[in-house]
Amino acid sequence: MDLIMKLAALGDSIIKGVLFTQEENGHGHYSLSDHNIADRVADSLHCEVVNLGKMGCTIEAGERILERHMNSLDGTKYVLMCYGGNDSDYDWKAIANYPDGEHHPKTPLHIFEKTYARVINKVREMGYTPLIMSLPPMDAQRYFDFFTSTFTKEQKANVMKWLKGSIETIWAGHELYNNAVKRVADATNSMLVDITTTLGNGKSYLCADGIHPNLAGQSKIASIILRNT
């Protein structure tokens, strides 16, 4: 990577550096890494970082964030982007209560792809180079245990009914959006940073909730970004 003055990062809690810690009493809490992925990359490049990541952010929310903060990107060369995790997620409480209802991901797949491509093109039109991160691997069992931790036995059974008896259905939905990320990167001629393949099954790099990279995961992802750009 060339010498740069500023690195920008857009995305969800992966970019923000959110960590989930499981406590001995069964409860857990979120916190922010004091040295997240974007920080680690910027430190290695000896440059300033503008991190516009937001927990729970979908691609449509990310587009609005980009439009509001265009001026803060002045002087940037590369824009690191990571979306798809929240877009592919569901309202699990609604599913737990109404398993026979019609439920869709937070962002329908075709809208996700169309919007992501538009955001990437906006970044390029502003004169910056987008770096598109694939999604980190997930642990479907850990994630199921996490989001159902406050559910009743009946609600958990309802979720399993909706999943057709297989927790791996959660992983399959995640992978569907990860493949969409790769298609969008290819369609927009953007550099894809494939962290999915490099992290493998990723279990040792994930927090107890099965979806957020732990500190070791954040460090590994930063090294992948630096090695592939």
PLY file of the C-alpha trace (Angstrom):
ply
format ascii 1.0
element vertex 229
property float x
property float y
property float z
element edge 228
property int vertex1
property int vertex2
end_header
0.00 0.00 0.00
1.26 3.47 -0.85
2.10 6.07 1.76
-1.16 7.76 2.76
-2.26 10.46 5.17
-5.70 9.22 6.11
-7.66 5.97 6.16
-11.47 5.98 6.41
-13.63 3.09 7.57
-17.34 2.56 6.98
-19.42 -0.30 8.32
-21.04 -1.93 11.30
-19.82 -3.16 14.69
-16.99 -5.14 13.03
-15.48 -1.84 11.89
-16.40 -0.09 15.14
-14.52 -2.71 17.17
-17.38 -3.99 19.32
-16.55 -6.83 21.70
-18.94 -9.10 23.59
-17.85 -10.54 26.92
-19.70 -13.43 28.57
-19.78 -13.20 32.37
-19.78 -16.09 34.82
-23.38 -15.40 35.86
-24.52 -16.03 32.31
-25.00 -12.38 31.43
-22.83 -10.50 29.02
-21.93 -6.99 27.99
-20.66 -5.07 25.01
-17.59 -2.88 25.02
-15.40 -1.17 22.44
-11.89 -2.25 21.63
-9.39 0.50 22.30
-7.44 -0.70 19.26
-9.92 -1.84 16.61
-9.26 -3.13 13.10
-9.13 0.31 11.48
-6.85 1.60 14.26
-4.44 -1.29 13.78
-4.28 -0.78 10.01
-3.79 2.98 10.39
-1.07 2.50 12.99
0.84 0.20 10.66
0.51 2.76 7.87
1.38 5.64 10.21
-1.70 7.57 9.14
-4.81 9.19 10.58
-8.01 7.15 10.72
-11.63 8.29 10.42
-13.84 5.51 11.73
-17.51 5.94 10.78
-18.52 2.44 11.85
-21.74 2.09 13.84
-23.10 -0.86 15.77
-26.15 -2.37 14.07
-25.50 -0.50 10.83
-27.02 -1.82 7.62
-25.93 -0.76 4.14
-28.82 1.71 3.82
-27.87 3.38 7.10
-24.25 3.33 5.95
-25.17 5.24 2.80
-26.78 7.95 4.92
-23.69 8.11 7.17
-21.45 8.52 4.13
-23.58 11.37 2.81
-23.53 13.16 6.18
-19.79 12.84 6.67
-18.39 13.42 3.19
-16.29 16.37 4.35
-14.58 14.31 7.06
-13.13 12.06 4.36
-11.11 14.85 2.76
-7.53 13.69 2.31
-8.45 10.02 2.40
-7.05 7.60 -0.13
-8.58 4.28 0.97
-12.03 3.61 2.42
-12.33 0.29 4.23
-15.91 -1.02 4.06
-17.68 -3.88 5.83
-21.45 -4.45 5.52
-23.73 -7.45 5.40
-23.80 -8.91 8.90
-26.72 -6.82 10.09
-28.37 -6.78 6.68
-28.60 -10.58 6.74
-29.96 -10.74 10.29
-33.58 -11.24 11.34
-35.92 -9.99 14.04
-35.52 -13.13 16.12
-37.99 -12.03 18.78
-40.67 -11.67 16.12
-39.82 -15.12 14.80
-39.92 -16.54 18.33
-43.40 -15.13 18.85
-44.81 -15.75 15.35
-42.88 -18.62 13.72
-45.57 -19.13 11.09
-45.45 -15.50 9.99
-43.54 -14.09 7.05
-40.07 -12.95 8.08
-37.36 -11.32 6.00
-33.76 -10.19 6.58
-33.31 -6.58 7.70
-32.22 -5.72 4.15
-33.57 -7.89 1.33
-30.72 -9.39 -0.69
-31.43 -7.57 -3.96
-31.64 -4.22 -2.16
-28.42 -4.99 -0.28
-26.50 -5.65 -3.48
-27.92 -2.65 -5.32
-27.31 -0.26 -2.43
-23.81 -1.55 -1.67
-22.81 -1.10 -5.31
-24.18 2.46 -5.22
-22.24 3.29 -2.04
-19.03 1.88 -3.48
-19.47 3.94 -6.64
-20.11 7.07 -4.56
-16.85 6.48 -2.70
-15.02 6.07 -5.99
-16.64 9.19 -7.47
-15.35 11.13 -4.47
-11.84 10.11 -5.54
-11.21 7.40 -2.95
-10.35 3.73 -3.37
-12.81 1.31 -1.72
-11.48 -1.79 0.05
-14.34 -4.26 0.49
-14.14 -6.69 3.38
-15.87 -10.02 3.15
-17.75 -11.07 6.28
-15.92 -12.77 9.12
-17.02 -16.36 9.75
-19.73 -16.93 12.34
-20.44 -19.62 14.92
-24.13 -20.38 14.43
-24.51 -22.30 17.69
-22.95 -19.53 19.79
-25.07 -16.94 18.03
-28.25 -18.95 18.56
-27.43 -19.37 22.26
-26.74 -15.64 22.47
-29.90 -14.25 20.89
-32.17 -16.83 22.56
-30.65 -16.41 26.01
-33.72 -14.53 27.28
-36.28 -16.61 25.35
-38.63 -19.09 26.95
-38.46 -22.78 26.02
-41.48 -22.27 23.79
-39.88 -19.31 22.01
-36.66 -21.27 21.43
-38.70 -24.14 20.03
-40.50 -21.70 17.74
-37.20 -20.39 16.40
-35.99 -23.94 15.77
-39.26 -24.66 13.98
-38.71 -21.63 11.72
-35.11 -22.77 11.13
-36.52 -26.15 10.04
-34.69 -27.87 12.85
-31.16 -26.83 11.89
-29.16 -24.03 13.50
-26.89 -24.12 10.45
-29.70 -22.37 8.57
-28.45 -19.23 10.33
-24.98 -19.76 8.88
-26.44 -20.37 5.42
-28.19 -16.98 5.49
-24.96 -15.31 6.59
-23.09 -17.00 3.74
-25.71 -15.87 1.23
-24.91 -12.24 2.03
-21.18 -12.90 2.14
-21.38 -14.22 -1.40
-23.34 -11.09 -2.33
-20.49 -8.95 -0.96
-18.09 -10.80 -3.24
-20.37 -10.32 -6.24
-20.67 -6.59 -5.55
-16.90 -6.21 -5.23
-16.44 -8.00 -8.55
-19.21 -6.04 -10.30
-17.73 -2.71 -9.19
-14.12 -3.76 -9.92
-13.26 -3.22 -6.27
-10.56 -4.86 -4.22
-11.99 -7.62 -2.02
-10.21 -8.35 1.24
-11.21 -11.97 1.85
-11.07 -12.38 5.60
-13.58 -15.26 5.54
-11.26 -17.75 3.88
-8.20 -16.73 5.86
-9.92 -17.02 9.25
-11.27 -20.47 8.39
-13.98 -21.64 10.82
-12.98 -18.65 12.93
-14.18 -19.97 16.28
-11.02 -19.03 18.15
-11.25 -15.52 16.70
-14.85 -14.85 17.80
-16.42 -13.50 20.96
-18.91 -15.57 22.96
-21.83 -14.25 20.86
-20.45 -16.04 17.81
-20.41 -13.02 15.51
-18.03 -10.32 16.76
-14.28 -10.81 16.31
-12.43 -10.86 19.63
-9.14 -9.02 20.12
-7.18 -11.82 18.46
-9.68 -11.75 15.60
-9.38 -8.00 15.18
-5.60 -8.28 15.09
-5.75 -11.11 12.55
-8.19 -9.24 10.30
-5.99 -6.13 10.35
-3.00 -8.23 9.29
-5.06 -9.72 6.44
-6.04 -6.25 5.23
-2.45 -5.08 5.30
-1.19 -8.20 3.54
-3.73 -8.05 0.74
-3.67 -4.35 -0.12
0 1
1 2
2 3
3 4
4 5
5 6
6 7
7 8
8 9
9 10
10 11
11 12
12 13
13 14
14 15
15 16
16 17
17 18
18 19
19 20
20 21
21 22
22 23
23 24
24 25
25 26
26 27
27 28
28 29
29 30
30 31
31 32
32 33
33 34
34 35
35 36
36 37
37 38
38 39
39 40
40 41
41 42
42 43
43 44
44 45
45 46
46 47
47 48
48 49
49 50
50 51
51 52
52 53
53 54
54 55
55 56
56 57
57 58
58 59
59 60
60 61
61 62
62 63
63 64
64 65
65 66
66 67
67 68
68 69
69 70
70 71
71 72
72 73
73 74
74 75
75 76
76 77
77 78
78 79
79 80
80 81
81 82
82 83
83 84
84 85
85 86
86 87
87 88
88 89
89 90
90 91
91 92
92 93
93 94
94 95
95 96
96 97
97 98
98 99
99 100
100 101
101 102
102 103
103 104
104 105
105 106
106 107
107 108
108 109
109 110
110 111
111 112
112 113
113 114
114 115
115 116
116 117
117 118
118 119
119 120
120 121
121 122
122 123
123 124
124 125
125 126
126 127
127 128
128 129
129 130
130 131
131 132
132 133
133 134
134 135
135 136
136 137
137 138
138 139
139 140
140 141
141 142
142 143
143 144
144 145
145 146
146 147
147 148
148 149
149 150
150 151
151 152
152 153
153 154
154 155
155 156
156 157
157 158
158 159
159 160
160 161
161 162
162 163
163 164
164 165
165 166
166 167
167 168
168 169
169 170
170 171
171 172
172 173
173 174
174 175
175 176
176 177
177 178
178 179
179 180
180 181
181 182
182 183
183 184
184 185
185 186
186 187
187 188
188 189
189 190
190 191
191 192
192 193
193 194
194 195
195 196
196 197
197 198
198 199
199 200
200 201
201 202
202 203
203 204
204 205
205 206
206 207
207 208
208 209
209 210
210 211
211 212
212 213
213 214
214 215
215 216
216 217
217 218
218 219
219 220
220 221
221 222
222 223
223 224
224 225
225 226
226 227
227 228
